[in-house]
């Protein structure tokens, strides 16, 4: 009978320990969330500026590449067009 009572006591204290561990985890999670939230709000404008700069740089790079490729394509067509005309004649 005392073994059964000891098992129930072990089950009870185990349950208390698990509930206490869950409560401590929730409190720590809320504490970390409460600390990180203001930092997140402070960093959002900085991240927005960095994102806008990144998008502008990508657009600039594609514009420069297009500005360099268009004249090359025109010059290539100027030199290739007579060759194509000659190959079509013969």
Backbone torsions as a table, in degrees:
resi	resn	phi	psi	omega
1	UNK	NA	-37.3	-179.5
2	UNK	-71.4	-27.4	176.3
3	UNK	-67.1	-40.3	178.1
4	UNK	-65.5	-40.4	177.2
5	UNK	-64.7	-38.6	177.6
6	UNK	-65.8	-38.8	178.0
7	UNK	-65.3	-41.8	177.5
8	UNK	-65.1	-38.1	176.9
9	UNK	-64.2	-41.8	177.4
10	UNK	-62.9	-42.5	177.9
11	UNK	-62.8	-43.3	-179.4
12	UNK	-63.4	-49.1	-178.8
13	UNK	-68.0	-32.6	175.1
14	UNK	-64.2	-42.8	177.8
15	UNK	-63.7	-44.0	177.6
16	UNK	-59.6	-42.4	-179.7
17	UNK	-63.6	-43.1	-179.0
18	UNK	-66.2	-41.8	178.7
19	UNK	-65.3	-41.1	178.8
20	UNK	-65.4	-40.6	178.3
21	UNK	-64.1	-39.4	177.8
22	UNK	-65.4	-40.6	179.2
23	UNK	-65.3	-42.5	178.4
24	UNK	-64.0	-40.2	178.1
25	UNK	-62.2	-43.3	179.5
26	UNK	-65.4	-40.2	179.3
27	UNK	-65.4	-44.2	179.1
28	UNK	-65.1	-39.1	178.6
29	UNK	-62.7	-43.5	178.9
30	UNK	-66.3	-38.4	179.8
31	UNK	-64.3	-44.6	178.5
32	UNK	-64.5	-41.4	178.5
33	UNK	-62.1	-41.4	-179.9
34	UNK	-67.3	-29.6	178.8
35	UNK	-79.6	-38.9	-174.8
36	UNK	-77.5	-29.0	-175.7
37	UNK	-58.1	-48.2	177.8
38	UNK	-64.4	-36.8	177.5
39	UNK	-63.6	-39.3	178.0
40	UNK	-63.1	-42.4	179.5
41	UNK	-66.2	-31.8	178.0
42	UNK	-73.6	-32.7	-175.9
43	UNK	-85.7	-17.5	-178.2
44	UNK	-59.6	-44.3	177.5
45	UNK	-63.1	-36.5	178.6
46	UNK	-65.3	-42.9	178.3
47	UNK	-64.9	-35.7	177.9
48	UNK	-64.8	-43.3	178.6
49	UNK	-63.3	-43.8	178.6
50	UNK	-62.9	-39.0	178.3
51	UNK	-65.3	-42.0	179.7
52	UNK	-64.9	-41.7	177.9
53	UNK	-62.4	-40.7	178.8
54	UNK	-62.3	-45.4	179.5
55	UNK	-64.1	-41.7	179.2
56	UNK	-64.0	-40.7	178.4
57	UNK	-65.3	-40.1	178.6
58	UNK	-64.0	-44.9	178.5
59	UNK	-62.9	-39.9	178.9
60	UNK	-63.5	-43.6	179.7
61	UNK	-62.5	-45.2	178.7
62	UNK	-64.8	-34.9	177.9
63	UNK	-66.7	-42.7	179.2
64	UNK	-64.4	-42.4	178.3
65	UNK	-62.3	-43.4	178.1
66	UNK	-65.2	-39.8	180.0
67	UNK	-66.0	-29.5	177.6
68	UNK	-82.4	-32.3	-176.3
69	UNK	-79.2	-32.8	-177.2
70	UNK	-61.8	-48.5	177.3
71	UNK	-64.3	-35.4	177.8
72	UNK	-64.0	-39.1	177.7
73	UNK	-66.4	-40.9	179.7
74	UNK	-65.2	-45.0	178.4
75	UNK	-63.5	-41.0	177.6
76	UNK	-61.7	-41.2	178.6
77	UNK	-67.7	-34.3	178.1
78	UNK	-63.2	-39.1	-179.6
79	UNK	-82.6	-29.0	-175.8
80	UNK	-86.2	-28.2	-177.0
81	UNK	-58.7	-46.4	177.6
82	UNK	-62.9	-36.6	177.4
83	UNK	-64.4	-39.9	177.1
84	UNK	-66.6	-37.8	178.2
85	UNK	-65.2	-42.0	178.3
86	UNK	-65.0	-39.1	-179.6
87	UNK	-71.8	-25.5	178.0
88	UNK	-75.7	-31.7	-178.9
89	UNK	-72.9	-43.0	-174.4
90	UNK	-88.6	NA	NA
